[in-house]
């Protein structure tokens, strides 16, 4: 996205608009703020519903591209990992697989 970032006069207003949009979406989904580490931690611990995790899976790449395209600095590696985590998070929930339940945390 960095080669599509705003330049010239647009570079003054694009970040304000992009972060304004992120702020409005973030009212409903505050997990989208930051690099996604907290979002991935929640997915690994089984916090949140499947609907929430699917919404985060769809929204995180969009807001990352929006912010990077506006000219803001940021990365792609951690947001990509967190997006995969929220997609794969529910697979470790008890009842998702036959056999003994998987529990997050240290082994007994």
Secondary structure, DSSP 8 states (H G I E B T S, - for coil): -GGG---TTHHHHHHHHHHHHHHHHHHH-GGGSSSSHHHHHHHHHT-S-HHHHHHHHHHHHHHHHHHHHTT----SHHHHHHHHHHHHGGGGSTTSSSSS----S---
